[in-house]
Amino acid sequence: MSRTVRLLGLDFADLDAAAAAALVAQRPAGSRFQYVVTPNADHLVRLARDPALAVVYRNARLRLLDSRVVAGAAQLLALPVPRVAPGSDLTALLLSRHLRPGEQVTIVGLRPCWLPALVARCGLAPPAHYDPPMGFATDRATLADTVDFVLAHPARFVFLAVGSPRQELLAASIAATGRASGTGLCIGASLEFIAGAARRAPSWMQHAGLEWLFRLANDPRRLAGRYLVDCPAVFRLLLREWRARG
């Protein structure tokens, strides 16, 4: 297991995306189901407000920091900082470097109309795919149906692409059955970027910590509240941790 760095109550793996992908890919097929979470600023603010959800993140096999903004702010405060491993990079690397010939993956999320583009762009074997209805994570019956789909379609890589915190709650529910195998990857919109359903920020913006600005400019109605109202609270959380560490 990799070295961990504790930040804002979570033990993050100190890995970049390539190292994280290699570590995930090392798990043998048929291994007991575990999951990977990729917290960003939005997630970290939510976890500070919801202790029960924070437990779901702590129970993950790997926690990877998916925010260069958080990393940069923590560095300015001289806090310990793990390497950044964006979920979108992790997903792309797993699909491009670590799939075996003809290996099937399981996908929960991604609209069916974008599945052919994903298969074509990545050269995938036809995936086991299920797109659950809206609100599935808070409806006991539809959540159970989604868990049952994953149990019925075991795979080494199970991509959970239904947004946070739904995908993390789903991952925890799958793990709780004790009957699933593989690694659940809570990766948000990553498959949409690869399939072409959404545009990702240019590389220079990603590395400058400006991916959030690109996404805000492209979808201001949906993201303005998240990025301009909710996420800035992460700086207050980092300052509180800086003070607590003395």
PyMOL commands that set and color helices and strands:
alter all, ss='L'
color gray80, all
select helices_A, chain A and resi 17-25+41-49+51-58+68-76+87-97+112-122+136-138+140-152+166-177+190-195+203-207+211-218+220-230+233-245
alter helices_A, ss='H'
color red, helices_A
select strands_A, chain A and resi 4-7+10-13+34-37+62-63+106-109+128-130+157-161+183-186
alter strands_A, ss='S'
color yellow, strands_A
deselect
rebuild
show_as cartoon
